[in-house]
Amino acid sequence: MNDTRLASLFTTYKKEFLGLFLIFVLSRVLVYLAGVRFDDYAITYGAWQLINPELLKSKLAESLFYLHSQPPMFNLYTGIVLKLFPEHYAPVFLAVHLLLGIAIMWCLFTILKTLNIRTWLAFGITALYAISPSTLLYENWISYTYFIIALLSFAALFLLYFVQTGKAKYGFIFFGIVACLILTRSMYHIIWFVAIVTLLGILRFTSFRTILKTAAIPFVIVIALFMKNYLVFGTFASSSWFGMSLSEIVLAKLPADKKNQLIASGKISPLSRKPAFWSIDNYARFVHQQNPYPHIRVLTDTLNLSHANLHNYHFIEVSNAYKQDVIATVKTYPMDYAKDVVVSFGYYFHSASNHYDLRFNRPHLFWYNKIYNHLILGAIINPDELELEPPFRPKYLLTTSFLVVLFYALGTLTLSVYVFRTWKDKSQLAIRTVLLFAALTVVYVMLIGNLFEQGENMRFRFETVTLCLIILGFTFERIASRYLNTKN
């Protein structure tokens, strides 16, 4: 496929693109009439991931350079908007999200059609995504979640272009998007970048030298961030919170008697009794290192509006201490950790609309969310009707999105059989490459998210939703091709 054919796709299916656009606009008008409003709570009251808005406005460059807890890109974007629109930022954030929403929707349809998915199926899958309660709610919440969905969608599209045209510019854009993902969300690591390069090298749609050339500059940018954090803070990562995140799935769930035994034996410290992600004042007795940057506010402030400033320098030491306690705990009680991982997988397959930070807008879509969760996702009990707080209880299993679990299993089986049967078929190279990239990323996020954190797992799954839908569309197409006589 050449550039002309790619450009003509919009013209060929202009009715479908227009139909999707009208569905998008109408659905957004309806949810607005239902009472949904853009949630800028994170700007008004503070948030874990964001630097204090005051610092984003007045000390953006300094604060980003000394940011050790998060990759910088989302804070950079937020800071730029706040500088340009210090009073009327909410409509700007919403406008960006709406534009991203249209782009994601059209991008998904384009990929499905380019993979030879029949039109009615591609249109239906795309429309269901565009009007899902989760999409509508995340679109109206200031977070990097919507950006992750967009970037993963764009990455799949430009990888498809790269394979089909062989043009290095598409490879550079693809790897540039991969780098942006790593610079936005700490879950996406250099390891993921290397795994993608390795996968593309194995698939051999172009020379490995070309792949390395197109990946080189984006990779250097990512390495530069990791090296900066290593040289300034002694941590070779895009985030210093890894230990605290681990404590949420291991230490916070460990029974008190087992925890006390470990503390008494000296295997773990009394720090394990304290919940992670509190204000730094709560960990004063466990902080021994001196802050070498006492004049940098992002590293010295204890508060971020109404929240704790989790970017404080001393959280590096606290997080490392948690990590040591977690390692000792898992070695002593591996089955307790295994049980918590199972619970995380349970949360992973909850409706993505069940995320705690969507609580302000979710009541406005209660009945629509309930019907969608039952009919489209296959939940027996709507998660919104239960208080899903730890400890995990058996009835929570009924809130699982059973159809999503079924689609994951069906997609895995279909993709595995397809790859095995067509491995040497060069005519299937583009389809195979995009599907394997999607599968690699979905599996990576599922494992990293559920092995190392608990609570927001349904949001992790939703961030890969368009990649899942690409695999799902391919799966349904294979079924339709076998049992239906209609053409694509």
ROMARTOR-147107 format. One record per atom (N, C-alpha, C, O): x, y, z; residue in one letter. Coordinates in steps of 0.05 Angstrom, whole numbers, plus 5000, padded with zeros to 4 digits. Example, Ala and Ser with C-alpha at 12.3 -4.5 7.8 and 13.67 -1.06 7.14 Angstrom:
<lumfis>
526448865156A/524649105156A/526449345156A/528549345169A/525749555142S/527349795143S/525850015157S/526850235161S/
</lumfis>
This chain:
<lumfis>
501749765000M/500050005000M/501850255000M/503750265016M/501250444983N/502850694981N/501450924995N/499150895005N/502851144996D/501751385010D/499051474998D/497351565012D/498851454971T/496351544958T/493951384967T/491851494973T/494351114968R/492150944978R/491451005006R/489051005014R/493451055023L/492951125051L/491351385053L/489451405069L/492151575037A/490751835038A/487951815028A/486151975036A/487451625010S/484751614997S/482751455014S/480351455008S/483651335036L/481851185053L/479651355064L/477351265065L/480251605071F/478251785082F/476051835061F/473751845067F/476951875036T/475051935014T/473351695008T/470951715004T/474551455008T/473051215002T/470851155022T/468651065015T/471451215048Y/469451155069Y/468551415082Y/468251425106Y/468051625066K/467351875077K/464651875092K/464252015111K/462851695083K/460251675096K/460651555124K/459351645143K/462351365126E/462851245152E/464251435171E/463651455195E/466251585161F/467651775177F/465651995186F/465752085209F/463952085168L/461952285175L/460052175196L/459252315215L/459151925192G/457351805211G/458551785239G/457151845259G/461051705240L/462351695266L/462651965279L/462251995303L/463152165263F/463352435273F/460652535285F/460652655306F/458552475271L/455852555281L/455152405306L/454052525325L/455852145308I/455451995332I/457052115355I/456052145378I/459452195349F/461152315370F/459952575380F/459752615404F/459152745362V/458053005370V/455452975386V/455053095407V/453652805375L/451052765388L/451452645416L/450052735435L/453152455419S/453552325445S/454652535465S/453952525489S/456452705456R/457652905474R/455553115482R/455653215505R/453753185464V/451653365472V/449753245492V/448953375511V/449152985488L/447352845507L/448552825535L/447152865555L/451152755536V/452252725563V/452552995577V/452453015601V/452953205561Y/452953475573Y/450253545585Y/450053645607Y/448153475570L/445453525579L/444753355604L/443153425621L/446153125605A/445752945628A/447153055653A/446652955675A/448853255650G/450153375673G/453153325675G/454453415694G/454353185656V/457153135657V/458653385650V/458053525631V/460653455666R/462353685662R/465253615664R/465953415677R/466953765652F/469853705653F/470853725681F/470453935694F/472153515691D/473153505718D/476053595720D/477853455712D/476453845729D/479153955732D/479953965761D/481554135770D/478953765777Y/479653745805Y/482653755810Y/483553875829Y/484153615793A/487053595796A/488353865796A/490453905809A/487254055780I/488454325779I/487554495803I/489154645814I/485154465811T/484054625832T/484954535860T/485554705877T/485154275864Y/485854165890Y/488454015892Y/489353935913Y/489653965869G/492153815868G/491753525862G/489553415865G/493853395853A/493753115846A/496552995850A/498553135849A/496652725853W/499152595857W/501052645834W/503452715838W/500052605810Q/501852615787Q/502752895779Q/504952935767Q/501153095785L/501753365776L/503353525796L/503053495821L/505153685786I/506553875802I/504554095810I/502654155796I/505054225832N/503354445841N/502954645818N/504854745807N/500454705811P/499854885789P/501355155791P/502055275771P/501755245816E/503255495820E/506055475809E/507055655796E/507355245814L/510055195803L/510055155773L/511955235759L/507955025763L/507754985734L/507555255720L/508555285697L/506355445733K/506155715721K/508655875724K/509456025706K/509955855747S/512156045753S/514955915750S/516856055744S/515155655754K/517755525753K/517655265737K/518355045747K/516555285713L/516055035698L/518554885691L/518754645696L/520555015679A/522954885671A/524454765694A/525354535693A/524754915715E/526154825739E/524754585751E/526054385758E/522154595754S/520554385767S/520654125750S/520853905761S/520654155724L/520753915706L/523453785708L/523653545708L/525553945709F/528253835710F/528653675736F/529853465736F/527653775758Y/527953645784Y/525653455791Y/525353375814Y/524053385772L/521853195776L/522952915775L/523852825753L/522852775797H/523952495798H/521652295800H/522152055795H/519252385806S/517152195812S/515452115788S/514051915789S/515552275767Q/513852235744Q/515452305719Q/517252475720Q/514852175696P/515952275670P/514852555666P/512752625676P/516252725650P/515653005650P/513453095631P/512453315634P/512652935611M/511153045589M/508353145597M/507553355587M/506952995613F/504253085620F/504353345637F/502653525633F/506253365654N/506553615669N/507453845651N/506654075655N/509053785631L/509853985611L/507354095596L/507054335594L/505753915587Y/503253985573Y/501454155591Y/500454365583Y/501054065616T/499354205634T/500454485640T/498954675642T/503054495644G/504354755650G/504054955628G/503555185632G/504354865603I/504055035580I/501155155579I/500855395574I/499254975583V/496455075582V/495855275604V/494555475600V/496955215628L/496455395651L/497855665646L/496855875655L/500155665634K/501555915628K/500056075607K/499856325610K/498955945587L/497556085566L/494756165574L/493756375565L/493456005590F/490656055598F/490456015629F/489255825638F/491556205644P/491656175673P/488956175687P/488656065709P/486956285675E/484256295687E/482256115673E/480555995686E/482456095647H/480455945632H/481655695619H/481455645595H/483055535636Y/484455295626Y/482555065621Y/483054895604Y/480355045637A/478654805635A/477554765606A/477654545596A/476454985593P/475454945566P/477654855547P/477154715527P/480154945552V/482354865534V/482954575537V/483254425517V/483154475562F/483554195567F/481354025554F/481953815542F/478854115557L/476653965546L/476853965515L/476353755503L/477454195504A/477654205474A/479854015464A/479453885444A/482054005478V/484253815470V/483253535472V/483753375454V/481853465493H/480753195496H/478753125474H/478752905464H/477053315467L/475153265446L/476453225420L/475653045404L/478453375414L/479953335389L/481353065389L/481452925369L/482552995412L/483752735414L/481652515411L/482252305398L/479252555422G/477152355419G/476452305390G/476152075382G/476152515375I/475552485346I/477852345332I/477452165315I/480352425338A/482652305326A/482852005332A/483451845315A/482451935358I/482551655366I/480451495351I/481051275340I/478051595349M/475851455336M/476451415306M/476151185297M/477251625293W/477851595264W/480351415260W/480451265241W/482251435278C/484651265276C/483950975279C/484950805264C/482250905298L/481450635302L/480050525277L/480550295269L/478250675266F/476750585242F/478650545219F/478450355204F/480550735216T/482550715194T/484150465197T/484650325177T/485050395221I/486750155225I/485049905218I/486049725205I/482649895228L/480949665224L/480349625194L/480449395184L/479849845180K/479349815151K/481949735136K/481849585117K/484149845144T/486749785131T/487449495136T/488949365120T/486549375158L/486949095163L/484748915150L/484548685157L/483249035132N/481248895117N/478948785134N/477748585128N/478248935155I/475848875170I/473448985155I/473449215146I/471348815152R/469048915137R/467849165150R/468049205174R/466749325133T/466049605140T/464049615163T/464449775182T/461949455162W/459849475184W/461049395211W/460249495232W/462949205210L/464149115235L/466049325246L/466049385270L/467749445228A/469549655236A/467949895247A/468750015267A/465749965234F/464150195242F/462850135269F/462850305287F/461849895273G/460449825298G/462349825322G/461749935343G/464749705318I/466649705340I/467549985347I/467750045371I/468050145327T/468950415332T/466850585346T/467350735365T/464350555337A/462150705349A/461650625378A/461250795395A/461850365384L/461450265411L/463650375430L/463150445453L/466050395419Y/468250515435Y/467650815440Y/467850915463Y/466850955419A/466451245421A/464351325441A/464451535453A/462251155444I/460051225462I/460051075488I/458151095503I/462150925493S/462150775518S/462350965542S/463651175540S/461050895564P/461251065588P/464051125596P/464651345605P/465850925594S/468650965602S/469951185585S/471251355595S/469551165559T/470651365541T/469551645548T/471151835549T/466951665552L/465751925558L/466752035585L/467152275587L/467151865604L/468051955631L/471052035631L/471752235642L/472751865619Y/475551935618Y/476052185601Y/477952335605Y/474452225581E/474752455564E/474152715579E/475152925572E/472652695600N/471852925616N/473352935643N/472453055662N/475752815643W/477352815668W/480252885660W/481352755642W/481453075673I/484153145667I/486052935678I/486452915702I/487252795660S/489052575667S/490652505642S/489952585620S/492852355645Y/494352275622Y/493052025609Y/494051935588Y/490951915620T/489751665610T/488851705581T/489451535564T/487551925575Y/486551965548Y/488852005528Y/488651925505Y/490952125538F/493352165521F/494651895514F/495551845492F/494651705534I/495851445530I/494251295508I/495351175491I/491551305510I/489851175490I/490451285463I/490751135443I/490651555461A/491251685435A/493951605424A/494251525401A/495951615441L/498751545432L/498951255423L/500251205403L/497751075438L/497850795430L/496350755403L/497250595386L/494150885399S/492650875374S/494350975351S/494450855330S/495551205355F/497251325334F/499651155328F/500451125305F/500751035349A/503050855345A/502350625327A/503950555309A/500050495332A/499250275316A/498850355287A/499550215268A/497650595283L/497150695256L/499850745241L/500050655218L/501750875253F/504250935239F/506050695237F/507650685218F/505750495254L/507150245250L/506050105225L/507549995209L/503450115222L/502150005199L/503150135173L/503850005154L/503350405174Y/504350555151Y/507350475145Y/508150445123Y/508850455167F/511750385165F/512050115151F/513750085133F/510549915159V/510749655147V/509849655118V/511149525101V/507649795112Q/506449775086Q/508049945065Q/508049875041Q/509150165073T/510550335054T/513550295055T/514950355035T/514650205077G/517550175080G/518950435084G/521450445083G/517450655088K/518750915090K/519650975118K/518150945137K/522151065120A/523451105146A/521951325162A/522051315187A/520751515148K/519451735163K/517151625181K/516751735203K/515851415171Y/513751305188Y/514851145212Y/513751145233Y/517151025207G/518550885229G/519451085250G/519151025274G/520451305242F/521351515261F/518951625276F/519151665301F/516751675263I/514351765277I/513351555297I/512651625319I/513351305288F/512451085306F/514151085331F/513151075353F/516751075328F/518551055352F/518451315368F/518851315392F/517951545354G/517651795369G/515251785387G/515251885409G/513051655377I/510651625394I/511251435417I/510351485440I/512751225412V/513551035433V/515051185455V/514651145479V/516951365446A/518451525465A/516651705481A/516951745505A/514651825468C/512752005482C/511251855503C/510651965525C/510551605497L/509151435517L/510851395542L/509851415565L/513451345538I/515251305560I/515651565575I/516051555600I/515651785561L/515952045574L/513352145587L/513452355600L/511251995584T/508652075596T/507851905619T/506752005639T/508251645617R/507251445636R/509551265644R/510751135627R/510151245670S/512451095679S/512150795675S/514050645674S/509650695671M/509250415665M/510650335640M/511550105637M/510750515621Y/512150455595Y/515050515599Y/515950735603Y/516650305598H/519450305606H/521250255582H/520250175560H/523750305585I/525750245565I/525549945556I/526049885533I/524949775575I/524649485569I/522549445547I/522949285529I/520349595549W/518249575529W/519249665502W/518649545481W/520749885502F/521949995477F/523749775464F/523549725440F/525449655480V/527349455470V/525749215459V/526449095439V/523549135474A/521948915465A/520648965438A/520448785421A/519849215433I/518649285407I/520749265385I/520149155364I/523049375390V/525249365370V/525849065363V/526248995340V/526048905384T/526648625380T/524448485364T/525048325346T/521848545370L/519648425356L/519748505326L/519448325309L/520248755320L/520348845292L/522748725278L/522548665254L/524948685292G/527248555280G/526648265273G/527548165252G/525148125290I/524447845285I/522547825261I/522747635245I/520748015258L/518748005237L/519948065210L/518847985189L/522148215209R/523748255184R/522048375161R/522348285138R/520548575167F/519148715145F/520948915131F/520349005109F/523148985144T/525149145132T/527849075146T/527848905164T/530049195137S/532549115149S/532749205178S/531549415185S/534149055194F/534449125223F/535849385225F/535449535245F/537649445206R/539049695207R/537149935204R/537450135218R/535149905187T/533150125183T/531550155209T/531050385217T/530849935222I/529349955247I/531050105268I/529950275282I/533550035270L/535250165290L/535650455284L/535750625302L/535850525258K/536250805251K/533750975258K/534051195268K/531450865253T/528951015259T/528451025289T/527151215299T/529550835304A/529050825333A/531150985348A/530751035372A/533451045336A/535751145350A/535151405365A/535651425389A/534251615351I/533851875364I/531751855386I/532251955408I/529351735382P/527451715404P/528551555428P/528051625451P/530151355422F/531351195444F/533351365460F/533451345484F/534951525446V/536851705460V/535451905478V/536351965500V/533152005468I/531652195485I/530652065510I/530752175532I/529651815508V/528751665531V/531051615550V/530851655574V/533351525539I/535651465556I/536551715570I/537551705593I/536351945557A/537152205569A/535652255594A/536752345614A/532952205594L/531352245618L/532252055640L/532652145663L/532751805634F/533551605654F/536251685665F/536751665689F/538151775648M/540751855657M/540652105674M/542152125694M/538952285667K/538652535683K/537752455711K/538852555731K/535752275713N/534852195740N/536952045755N/537152055780N/538651895741Y/540751745754Y/542951935765Y/543851905787Y/543652125748L/545752315756L/544852505778L/546452575796L/542352595777V/541352795796V/540252665821V/540652765843V/538952425818F/537652305841F/538552015848F/537751905868F/540251905831G/541251635836G/539251415830G/539551195839G/537251475813T/535251275806T/535051265776T/534351465763T/535651025764F/535550995735F/532750905727F/532250675722F/530851095727A/528051045720A/526751305714A/527851515719A/524351285704S/522851535699S/521051615723S/519951835723S/520951435742S/519451495767S/520751365791S/521851145788S/520751495813S/521951395838S/519851265856S/520551185878S/517451235846W/515251135863W/514950825863W/513050725876W/516650685850F/516350395846F/515950255873F/514150085875F/517550315892G/517350185918G/514650235932G/513550055944G/513650485930M/511150555942M/508850415928M/506950325941M/509050395902S/506950245887S/506949955894S/504849835897S/509249835897L/509449555906L/508249515934L/506949315939L/508649715951S/507549685978S/504549665978S/503349545996S/503249795958E/500349795957E/499249515951E/497149445961E/500749355937I/499749085930I/500848875950I/499648655952I/503048935964V/504348735981V/503948806011V/502548666025V/505049026020L/505049096048L/502249176058L/501449106080L/500849326042A/498249426050A/496249196053A/494249226068A/496648976040K/494748756040K/495648526059K/494148346064K/498148546069L/499148336086L/497748336113L/497548546126L/496748106123P/495448096150P/497248206171P/499748176171P/496048336191A/497648476212A/499448296227A/501648366235A/498548046233D/500147866249D/502747786234D/504847766246D/502547746208K/504847676192K/506747916190K/509247886191K/505548146187K/507248386185K/508748436211K/511048506211K/507348396234N/508648436260N/510948236264N/512948306276N/510547996255Q/512647796258Q/515147866242Q/517347836252Q/514647966218L/516948056201L/518448286214L/520848306213L/516948476225I/518148706237I/519748626262I/521948716267I/518548446278A/519848356303A/522348206297A/524348216312A/522448056274S/524847906267S/526948076253S/529147986249S/526248326247G/528148506234G/528348476204G/530048606192G/526548316193K/526648276164K/525548516148K/526448576126K/523648656160I/522548906148I/522449116170I/522749056194I/522149366162S/522149586180S/519349666189S/517449586175S/519049816211P/516449916219P/515150096198P/512750146200P/516650186178L/515450346157L/513150196143L/511250326134L/513349936143S/511249776129S/508549806141S/506549736129S/508449906166R/505849946179R/504450196169R/502050226172R/505950366156K/504750616146K/503850596117K/505250476101K/501550696111P/500650696083P/502550876066P/503551076075P/502950796041A/504550956023A/503051196013A/500551206016A/504551376001F/503351615988F/501951806008F/499951936001F/502951816032W/502152026051W/503952256049W/505852266033W/503352466065S/505152696066S/507852606077S/508052426094S/509952736069I/512652656077I/513052686107I/514852546118I/511552846120D/511752876149D/511152616164D/512252576186D/509552446152N/508852196165N/511151996165N/511051796179N/513252046150Y/515551866147Y/518051986159Y/520251896153Y/517752186176A/520052346186A/522152156199A/524552206195A/521351966214R/523251786229R/524751596210R/526651476219R/523751576185F/525051386167F/526751536146F/527951416128F/526851806148V/528451966130V/531052036143V/531152156164V/533251966130H/535952016141H/537652176122H/539552306131H/537052176097Q/538752316077Q/537952616076Q/535652686081Q/539952786071Q/539453066069Q/538753146040Q/539953036022Q/536853326037N/536153416011N/538353596000N/538953806012N/539753515978P/541953675968P/540953915951P/542554075942P/538353945948Y/537254165932Y/535154315949Y/532754315943Y/536054445970P/534154575989P/532654815978P/530754905991P/533554915956H/532255155945H/530355095922H/529355275909H/529954845916I/528154765894I/525454685907I/525254485921I/523454845901R/520954815915R/519554545909R/518354425927R/519754445885V/518454195878V/519553965895V/518253765899V/522054005905L/523253795922L/523053855952L/523753675968L/522154085959T/522154155988T/519354205998T/518854156022T/517454285982D/514654325991D/513554066002D/514153845992D/511954086023T/510653846034T/507753826024T/506653606025T/506654046015L/503854036005L/503754115976L/505254285967L/501853995962N/501154065935N/498154135935N/496453965931N/497554395941L/494854485945L/493754325969L/494754335991L/491554165965S/490354015987S/491453735989S/490653586006S/493353665972H/494553405972H/497453415982H/498653635984H/498553185989A/501453175996A/503053215970A/502253125949A/505353345973N/507153375951N/508853125949N/510953105963N/508052945932L/509452685930L/511952705912L/513252505907L/512652945904H/515052995888H/517353085907H/519553135898H/516753105932N/518753185952N/521252995950N/520952755945N/523553105953Y/526052955950Y/526152705967Y/527152495958Y/525152715992H/525452506011H/523752256004H/524152046015H/521852285985F/520352055977F/522051845962F/521351615960F/524351935952I/526151745939I/527151545959I/527051305955I/528051645982E/528951466004E/526751296015E/527051056020E/524351416019V/522151276029V/521251046010V/520750826019V/521151105985S/520350905965S/522350675964S/521650445962S/524950745965N/527050535966N/526750355990N/527250115989N/526050476013A/525750316037A/523350136035A/523449906043A/521150236023Y/518850066018Y/519649826000Y/518749596005Y/521249875980K/521949665961K/523449445975K/523049205970K/525249515993Q/526749316008Q/524849146026Q/525148906028Q/522949276038D/521049136055D/519348956038D/518648726046D/518549046015V/516948885997V/518448625988V/517248405989V/520948655980I/522548425972I/522648225994I/522347985989I/523248306018A/523448126041A/520747996046A/520747756053A/518648136044T/515948026049T/515147816028T/514147606036T/515647876003V/514947685982V/516647425985V/515547205980V/519147455993K/520847215997K/519747036019K/519846796018K/518647166040T/517647016063T/514846916059T/514146686066T/513147076046Y/510346996042Y/509547026012Y/507947196005Y/510746855995P/510146875966P/507246825959P/506246945940P/505846645974M/503046585968M/501246815974M/499246855960M/501846975994D/500247216000D/500447405976D/498447525968D/502847435966Y/503247615943Y/501747505919Y/500447655904Y/501847245915A/500547115892A/497447165893A/496247225873A/496347145918K/493547195921K/492847485914K/490747545902K/494547675922D/494047955916D/494248005886D/492748175875D/496047865872V/496147895843V/493547795830V/492647925811V/492447575840V/489847485829V/487747695833V/486047735815V/487747825857V/485748035862V/486148265842V/484248375832V/488748335836S/489248545817S/488148475790S/487048655776S/488448225782F/487248145756F/484248165757F/483048225736F/483048125780G/480248155783G/479448445778G/477548505763G/480848635790Y/480348915786Y/480848995757Y/479449165746Y/482748865745Y/483548935717Y/481148895698Y/480849045679Y/479448695704F/477248645687F/474648765697F/472448685688F/474748955716H/472449115722H/471949315700H/473749375684H/469549425700S/469049645681S/470849875687S/471249955710S/472049985666A/473950205669A/472650455681A/473950625692A/469950465678S/468550695689S/468450695719S/467550885732S/469350475731N/469150445760N/471550575775N/471750555799N/473250705760H/475550835773H/474651045792H/472751195787H/476051065815Y/475251245837Y/475051535828Y/473151675836Y/476951625812D/477051905805D/474951985785D/474752225777D/473251805776L/471051865758L/468451905774L/466251925763L/468651905801R/466251905818R/464552155815R/462152145821R/465652375806F/464152625805F/462152615781F/459952715783F/463052505759N/461352505735N/459752245731N/457652235718N/460652025743R/459351765739R/456451755747R/454851635733R/455651885769P/452751875776P/450951985754P/448651905752P/451852175738H/450252285717H/449652085694H/447752115679H/451351875693L/450951675672L/450251405685L/450851195673L/449151405708F/448751155723F/447350945707F/448350725704F/444951005697W/443350805683W/444650725657W/444550485649W/445750915643Y/447150845618Y/449550675623Y/450050475609Y/451050745644N/453350585652N/452550305660N/453850105653N/450350285675K/449350025684K/448549845661K/449349615659K/447049955642I/446149795619I/448549715601I/448749485593I/450349895597Y/452749835581Y/454449625594Y/455349435580Y/454849645620N/456449445634N/455149165632N/456548965630N/452549155634H/451148895632H/451248785604H/451948555600H/450348945585L/449948835558L/452448815541L/452848625526L/454249015543I/456649015526I/459048895540I/460648755527I/459348935566L/461648835580L/461148565594L/462948425601L/458548505599G/457948245611G/458148235641G/458548015652G/457948455655A/458048455684A/455248375695A/453248475686A/455248195714I/452748105726I/451748315746I/449348375747I/453548425762I/452948645780I/454448885771I/456848875766I/453049115769N/454449355761N/456349445783N/455449485806N/458949475777P/460849555798P/460049815813P/460749845837P/458549985800D/457750235813D/455850195836D/455350385851D/454749955838E/452749905859E/454049765883E/452549695902E/456649735883L/458049625906L/460349805915L/461449955899L/460949795940E/463349935950E/465749755947E/466149585965E/467149785926L/469449605920L/471949685935L/473849775923L/471849655961E/474049725978E/475349475988E/473949275993E/478049475993P/479349236004P/478249176032P/477249356045P/478248926041P/479248696026P/477348596004P/474948646005P/478448455985F/476948345963F/474948145974F/475647975990F/472448155964R/470447965973R/469347805949R/469347905926R/468447555954P/467547385932P/465447515914P/465447465889P/463647675925K/461547785908K/462647975888K/461348035868K/465048075892Y/466348255872Y/466748115846Y/466848245825Y/466947845846L/467247695821L/464947745802L/465347725778L/462647795813L/460247835796L/460348105782L/458748155764L/462148285790T/462448535776T/464448525753T/464948715739T/465648285750T/467548245728T/466248285701T/463948215697T/467748405683S/466748435655S/467248175640S/469248145626S/465347985643F/465847715634F/466147695603F/467647535593F/464747865589L/464947865560L/467747965552L/468847885531L/468848155567V/471648245561V/473648025566V/475447985550V/473247865587V/474947635592V/474747435569V/476747335560V/472247385560L/471747205538L/473147305513L/474447145498L/472947565507F/474147675483F/477247665485F/478547615464F/478347705509Y/481247675512Y/482147395505Y/484047355490Y/480647195515A/481346915510A/480946845480A/482646715468A/478746935469L/478246875441L/480247015423L/481146895403L/480947265429G/482947405413G/485647275415G/487047255395G/486347185439T/488947045442T/489146795426T/491146745412T/486946635426L/486946385411L/486946445381L/488546315366L/485346625372T/485246695343T/487846795333T/488846715312T/489046985348L/491647105340L/493846895339L/495446895321L/493846715359S/495946515360S/495846325336S/497846265324S/493346235330V/493046055306V/493746205281V/495046085263V/492946455278Y/493446615254Y/496446645250Y/497546605228Y/497946725271V/500746765269V/502246505262V/504046505245V/501446285274F/502646035268F/502245955239F/504145855226F/499845995229R/499245905201R/500346095180R/500846005157R/500746345186T/501546535165T/504346645170T/505046855158T/505946515186W/508546635194W/510346685169W/511746885169W/510146525149K/511846555126K/510446695102K/511546725081K/507946775107D/506446905086D/507047205086D/506047355104D/508647305067K/509447585066K/507047765061K/507148005068K/504947665048S/502647835042S/501147915067S/499648105067S/501647765089Q/500247825114Q/502047975134Q/501448005157Q/504348065124L/506348185142L/505448425157L/505848445181L/504048605143A/503148855156A/501048785178A/501248895201A/499148615171I/497148545191I/498448405215I/497748465238I/500248215209R/501548065230R/503148255249R/503148215273R/504548445237T/506248625253T/504548795272T/505248815295T/502448915261V/500849095278V/499448935300V/499249025323V/498448695293L/497048525313L/499048445335L/498248435359L/501448375328L/503348285348L/504348515365L/504848485389L/504548755353F/505248995369F/503049045389F/503549105413F/500549025380A/498249065398A/498248865420A/497848925444A/498648605413A/498648395433A/500948425453A/500648395477A/503348495443L/505648535460L/505048755481L/505648725504L/503948975472T/503349205490T/501249135510T/501449205533T/499049005501V/496948925519V/497948735541V/497248775564V/499448535533V/500548345552V/502548485571V/502548435595V/504148655560Y/506148805577Y/504648975598Y/505348955622Y/502649125590V/501149295609V/499649125629V/499649185653V/498448905620M/497048725638M/498848615660M/498148605683M/501248515652L/503048395671L/504248605690L/504248575714L/505248825678I/506549035695I/504449155714I/505049195738I/502149215704G/500049335720G/499149165743G/498749255765G/498748905737N/497548725758N/499648605776N/498948525799N/502148585767L/504148475785L/505248675805L/506148605826L/505048935798F/506449135814F/504649345826F/505549535838F/502049325822E/500249525833E/497449415836E/496649225822E/495949535854Q/493149445858Q/491449685865Q/492049855882Q/489149705851G/487249925856G/486250055831G/483850095827G/488150125813E/487450265788E/487650075764E/487850175741E/487449825768N/488049625747N/486149655724N/486949615701N/483549715729M/481649745707M/482449985689M/481849975665M/483750185700R/484650405683R/486950325666R/487250415643R/488750145676F/490950055660F/489849905635F/490849945613F/487849735640R/486649595617R/485449785597R/485749755572R/484049995606F/482750175588F/484750335571F/484050415549F/487150375582E/489150525566E/489850375541E/490850495522E/489550115541T/490149955517T/487649875501T/487749695485T/485450015506V/482849925495V/482849915465V/481749725453V/484050115451T/483950105422T/485649885411T/484949765390T/487849815424L/489449585415L/487949325418L/488049155401L/486449305440C/484749075444C/482549055423C/481948835413C/481449285416L/479249285396L/480349215368L/478849105352L/482849285363I/484049205337I/484248905336I/483548785316I/485148775358I/485248485359I/482448365358I/481948165345I/480548495372L/477848395372L/476548415344L/475248225335L/477048635331G/475948665304G/477048455285G/475648345269G/479648405287F/480948195271F/479647925277F/479147765259F/479247865303T/478047615311T/475247585300T/474547375289T/473547785302F/470847775291F/470847745261F/469147615250F/472747875248E/473047855219E/473647565211E/472547465191E/475447435225R/476047155219R/473646975222R/473146795206R/472047035243I/469546885247I/467546935225I/466346755215I/467247195219A/465347275198A/466147155171A/464447075156A/468747155165S/469647055140S/469046755137S/468746655115S/469046615159R/468546335158R/465646265156R/464846065143R/463946425170Y/461146345172Y/459146525155Y/456846465152Y/460146755145L/458546935129L/459646945101L/462046915096L/457847005083N/458647025055N/458947305046N/459647355023N/458447505064T/458747785056T/461647855052T/463447735064T/462148065036K/464848155031K/465548375050K/463748495063K/468148435051N/469048655069N/467948925060N/468449125072N/
</lumfis>
